[in-house]
Each structure stands twice: as C-alpha cells, then as structure tokens.
Amino acid sequence: MEPTNYQNPTEFNTPPKNWLVESILVTLFCCLPLGIAGIINASKVEGLFLAGDIAGANKAAADAKKWTMYGLFTGLAIIVLYFLFILLAVISGMAS
C-alpha cells in the first residue's frame, strides 16, 4: 500500500510570490512605514526559500502581503479623507 501523506513536489520548485514590486509601489505612493515593512518581509522570501526554509518563506510572503495590503488600504483611506476634507471646506466656504 502506498503512503497517502505525500506533498506535491512541484510546490517546492518555485518560491512563493514575494510582493516586492507591490511593496515598493505602496511605499512610494501610499504609506511609507507600512510599505517599508512589506519590503523588509518581501526581501526575505527568496533567501529563505533557497535556504530550504519553505515554511519561513511562506510566512515571510504572507507577512509581506499583509503589510502591503495594510499600506495600500491606509493610503487609499487617507486620500479619500483628504478629498472629503477639501470638499467640505469648499462647501462650507461657499455657504458663508
């Protein structure tokens, strides 16, 4: 009887997505501190993968995605709030 608990060998041939490009873009255009956290985690992914630490590479990739998404949504929220503030200032200026 063959063992049923085996892992797909192709999942170890390529490293997980590292989110480096997205982290850099978030750093430049959205939220600097959270983008930097994403870059730091993204830069760990390939090194951990090549060292054979697949679990560590997957965790670093997940952390890079998490910080990149936090930075993206924070940046977008700040931009929306800024435009709402400007809109309210214009409306209140027109009312007086």
C-alpha positions, 0 to 999 in steps of 0.5 A, spaced: 500 500 500 502 506 498 503 512 503 497 517 502 501 523 506 505 525 500 506 533 498 506 535 491 513 536 489 512 541 484 510 546 490 517 546 492 520 548 485 518 555 485 518 560 491 512 563 493 510 570 490 514 575 494 510 582 493 516 586 492 514 590 486 507 591 490 511 593 496 515 598 493 509 601 489 505 602 496 511 605 499 512 610 494 505 612 493 501 610 499 504 609 506 511 609 507 512 605 514 507 600 512 510 599 505 517 599 508 515 593 512 512 589 506 519 590 503 523 588 509 518 581 509 518 581 501 526 581 501 526 575 505 522 570 501 527 568 496 533 567 501 529 563 505 526 559 500 533 557 497 535 556 504 530 550 504 526 554 509 519 553 505 515 554 511 519 561 513 518 563 506 511 562 506 510 566 512 515 571 510 510 572 503 504 572 507 507 577 512 509 581 506 502 581 503 499 583 509 503 589 510 502 591 503 495 590 503 495 594 510 499 600 506 495 600 500 488 600 504 491 606 509 493 610 503 487 609 499 483 611 506 487 617 507 486 620 500 479 619 500 479 623 507 483 628 504 478 629 498 472 629 503 476 634 507 477 639 501 470 638 499 467 640 505 471 646 506 469 648 499 462 647 501 462 650 507 466 656 504 461 657 499 455 657 504 458 663 508 
